[in-house]
Amino acid sequence: MARLQVGSPQFPSLIGASAAVISVVAAYLYFTGWVFAYFYYKDFGVSLLSLDMPLQYFFTYSYTVLDTGRGVTLVVLLLGAIYMYAAKRLSSAGMIGLLVAAFPLLFLAARSVSHLESVRTRVAADFPVRLLFKNPEHARSTRSADPAASASPPLPELIDLSKDEKLHLLLETKDRLIVFYQPSPIADSISAAYVYSLMRSDLEWSMVVVQ
């Protein structure tokens, strides 16, 4: 049985093939994670483009999508296509077609999972956060001048929400904390959530309560 050596002619081709596979896999993971993050934070009214999010976060987010029944199915289909191509049972055109078709399938899977995860986040409301503001008056809610809005129950003060552990951490960046307040459900339906983007420079400290 022939062994592959570093100096053999086959070695450069093996390196090239491995690099190509890794590049394709990385592209899929990044794309899947980006789509998931985009729609997940969009459900909270937060624009992904406004977040200073490291690239590696998107690879982590892709795991949330792939760790589902739909994600596992797509991975198995792609691995099966790669095996058939290596075994000469699938043409190059067919392989390219499947690789291109994987993008819309991953898009649909990531978008669907992101909506499910955003609802789960709001229902579970994990990680209460307490905040200490440098200027507490800046944390007071501004009362709306709209008569229709003033007829509804007033929104609790941000300081009171923090003291009562009703603020929950959504995302932490280098310069901001994004938290949300999820009121109790009404008639078994999830209530509207209130999302706050807080600058770190306005805080003395923040504390996350792990339960």
C-alpha positions in Angstrom: 0.0 0.0 0.0 1.5 3.3 -1.1 2.0 6.0 1.4 1.6 9.7 0.8 4.9 11.5 1.5 5.5 15.2 1.8 7.7 15.2 -1.3 5.3 13.2 -3.5 3.4 14.8 -6.4 0.0 14.0 -4.7 0.8 16.0 -1.6 0.3 19.5 -3.0 -3.0 18.5 -4.6 -4.1 17.1 -1.2 -3.2 20.4 0.5 -5.1 22.3 -2.2 -8.2 20.1 -1.9 -8.2 20.4 1.9 -7.9 24.2 1.7 -10.8 24.3 -0.8 -13.0 22.2 1.5 -12.2 24.3 4.5 -12.9 27.5 2.6 -16.3 26.3 1.5 -17.2 25.1 5.0 -16.1 28.4 6.5 -18.2 30.3 3.9 -21.3 28.2 4.8 -20.8 28.7 8.5 -20.3 32.4 8.3 -23.3 32.8 6.0 -25.5 30.8 8.2 -24.4 32.6 11.4 -24.8 36.0 9.8 -28.3 35.3 8.6 -29.3 33.9 12.0 -27.9 36.9 13.9 -29.5 39.4 11.4 -33.0 38.1 11.9 -32.5 37.3 15.6 -31.6 40.8 16.6 -34.1 42.2 14.1 -36.8 40.6 16.1 -35.7 42.8 19.0 -35.6 45.9 16.8 -31.7 46.0 16.8 -29.9 46.4 13.5 -27.0 44.0 13.1 -25.1 46.6 11.1 -25.1 48.9 14.1 -23.3 46.2 16.3 -19.6 46.0 16.5 -19.7 42.2 16.5 -16.5 40.2 16.0 -16.5 37.9 12.9 -16.0 34.8 15.1 -19.4 35.4 16.6 -21.1 34.4 13.4 -19.4 31.0 13.3 -20.7 30.4 16.9 -24.2 31.5 15.9 -24.1 29.0 13.0 -24.0 26.1 15.5 -27.4 27.2 16.8 -28.8 26.5 13.4 -26.9 23.4 12.6 -27.8 21.9 16.0 -31.4 21.4 14.8 -33.2 18.7 12.8 -33.2 20.9 9.7 -29.6 21.8 10.2 -28.4 18.2 10.6 -30.4 17.2 7.5 -28.6 19.8 5.4 -25.2 18.8 6.7 -25.9 15.1 6.0 -27.1 15.9 2.4 -23.9 18.0 1.8 -21.7 15.2 3.1 -23.5 12.7 1.0 -23.1 14.9 -2.1 -19.3 15.2 -1.4 -19.0 11.5 -1.0 -20.9 10.8 -4.3 -18.6 13.4 -6.0 -15.5 11.7 -4.7 -16.8 8.3 -5.7 -17.4 9.7 -9.3 -21.1 9.2 -9.0 -21.9 12.9 -9.2 -20.7 15.2 -12.0 -18.9 18.5 -11.4 -21.9 20.4 -12.7 -24.2 18.5 -10.3 -21.9 19.2 -7.4 -21.7 22.9 -8.1 -25.5 23.0 -8.4 -25.9 21.4 -5.0 -23.3 23.8 -3.4 -25.1 26.8 -4.8 -28.5 25.4 -3.8 -27.3 25.0 -0.2 -27.2 28.8 0.3 -30.9 29.4 0.0 -31.6 26.3 2.1 -29.3 27.5 4.8 -30.9 31.0 4.6 -34.4 29.6 5.2 -33.2 27.3 8.1 -31.3 30.2 9.8 -34.2 32.6 9.5 -36.6 30.0 10.9 -34.4 29.1 13.8 -33.7 32.8 14.6 -37.4 33.5 15.1 -37.8 30.5 17.4 -34.7 31.5 19.4 -35.9 35.1 19.8 -39.2 33.9 21.1 -37.5 31.5 23.5 -35.2 34.3 24.7 -38.2 36.5 25.5 -40.2 33.7 27.2 -37.3 32.4 29.2 -35.9 35.9 30.1 -32.7 34.6 31.4 -29.8 36.6 32.9 -31.3 39.5 34.8 -29.0 42.4 34.9 -28.6 45.2 37.5 -27.2 48.6 36.6 -25.8 51.5 38.4 -26.0 54.7 36.4 -23.6 57.6 36.8 -26.5 60.0 36.4 -29.7 58.3 37.5 -31.9 61.0 36.0 -30.8 60.0 32.6 -32.4 56.6 33.3 -35.8 58.1 33.8 -38.4 57.2 31.1 -39.6 60.0 28.9 -43.4 60.3 29.1 -45.0 60.3 25.7 -47.0 63.4 24.7 -49.3 61.3 22.6 -52.8 61.1 24.2 -53.3 57.6 22.9 -50.0 56.4 24.4 -50.7 58.1 27.7 -54.0 56.2 28.1 -52.1 52.9 28.2 -50.3 51.8 31.4 -47.1 53.8 31.9 -43.8 52.1 31.3 -41.9 51.5 34.6 -38.8 53.6 35.2 -35.6 52.0 33.9 -34.0 52.3 37.4 -36.9 50.4 38.9 -36.7 47.7 36.3 -33.0 47.3 37.2 -33.7 47.1 40.9 -36.5 44.6 40.5 -34.3 42.4 38.2 -36.7 42.8 35.3 -34.1 43.8 32.8 -32.5 41.0 30.9 -29.2 40.9 29.0 -29.6 40.5 25.2 -26.1 41.4 24.0 -22.9 42.9 25.4 -20.4 44.8 23.1 -17.3 46.8 23.8 -19.2 50.0 24.2 -22.8 49.1 24.8 -25.1 46.8 26.8 -28.4 45.9 25.1 -31.0 44.8 27.6 -34.8 44.2 27.3 -37.8 44.3 29.5 -40.4 41.6 28.9 -43.8 42.3 30.6 -45.9 39.3 31.7 -48.0 37.6 29.0 -51.5 38.7 28.4 -54.2 36.1 27.6 -51.5 33.4 27.0 -49.9 35.6 24.3 -46.4 37.1 24.6 -46.4 40.8 25.3 -44.4 43.4 23.5 -40.8 43.7 24.7 -38.9 46.9 25.4 -35.3 47.0 24.3 -32.7 49.5 25.7 -29.3 50.2 24.2 -27.1 51.6 27.0 -23.7 53.1 26.7 -21.0 51.7 29.0 -19.8 55.3 29.6 -23.1 56.1 31.3 -22.8 53.2 33.8 -20.8 52.9 37.0 -21.1 49.1 36.8 -23.4 46.3 35.6 -24.0 43.0 37.2 -25.6 39.9 35.6 -27.6 37.6 37.9 -27.0 33.9 37.0 -29.7 31.7 38.2 
